[in-house]
Amino acid sequence: MSESPFRPREKLAEKQKYFQSIHRHTYLKGPMDKITSVAIPLALAATSIYMIGRGIYNMSHGIGKKE
């Protein structure tokens, strides 16, 4: 008793040829990989740099102190 394949072999071979023909890094080969591998980390880095800068500015000017 054999289980049917999840995806037809022809489609699998077609996808393998497509991904092997692209000469980019492995983590950027999919269609949505630029969002998850580039855009989200850049947004997080920019937000954290902004918040660190704002905190340093507030500390140097004495803004937002609790008394």
C-alpha positions as CSV (number, residue, x, y, z in Angstrom):
1,M,0.0,0.0,0.0
2,S,1.5,3.3,-1.1
3,E,0.5,6.8,-0.3
4,S,-0.1,9.3,-3.1
5,P,2.5,12.0,-3.4
6,F,1.7,15.4,-1.9
7,R,2.6,17.2,-5.2
8,P,3.0,15.7,-8.7
9,R,6.6,14.9,-9.7
10,E,6.4,17.1,-12.7
11,K,5.6,20.2,-10.7
12,L,8.2,19.3,-8.1
13,A,10.9,19.0,-10.8
14,E,9.7,22.3,-12.4
15,K,10.0,24.1,-9.0
16,Q,13.5,22.6,-8.4
17,K,14.7,23.8,-11.8
18,Y,13.4,27.2,-11.1
19,F,15.0,27.6,-7.6
20,Q,18.3,26.1,-8.7
21,S,18.5,28.5,-11.7
22,I,18.3,31.6,-9.5
23,H,21.7,32.9,-8.6
24,R,20.9,34.6,-5.3
25,H,21.4,33.7,-1.7
26,T,19.3,30.8,-0.5
27,Y,17.2,32.9,1.9
28,L,16.1,35.3,-0.9
29,K,15.0,32.8,-3.5
30,G,11.2,32.7,-2.7
31,P,8.8,35.4,-3.9
32,M,8.0,36.7,-0.4
33,D,11.5,36.2,1.1
34,K,12.6,39.8,0.6
35,I,9.9,40.9,3.1
36,T,10.7,38.4,5.8
37,S,14.5,38.5,5.4
38,V,15.2,42.1,4.6
39,A,12.2,44.5,5.3
40,I,11.2,43.3,8.7
41,P,14.8,43.2,10.2
42,L,15.5,46.7,8.7
43,A,12.3,48.1,10.2
44,L,13.1,46.6,13.6
45,A,16.7,48.0,13.5
46,A,15.5,51.5,12.5
47,T,12.9,51.5,15.3
48,S,15.4,50.4,17.9
49,I,18.0,53.0,16.7
50,Y,15.3,55.7,16.9
51,M,14.2,54.7,20.4
52,I,17.8,54.5,21.7
53,G,18.5,58.0,20.2
54,R,15.4,59.4,21.8
55,G,16.3,57.9,25.1
56,I,19.8,59.3,25.0
57,Y,18.4,62.7,24.1
58,N,15.8,62.6,26.9
59,M,18.5,61.6,29.4
60,S,20.9,64.3,28.4
61,H,18.2,67.0,28.7
62,G,16.5,65.6,31.8
63,I,13.1,65.1,30.1
64,G,10.6,62.6,31.5
65,K,12.2,62.1,34.9
66,K,9.9,60.7,37.7
67,E,10.1,62.7,40.9
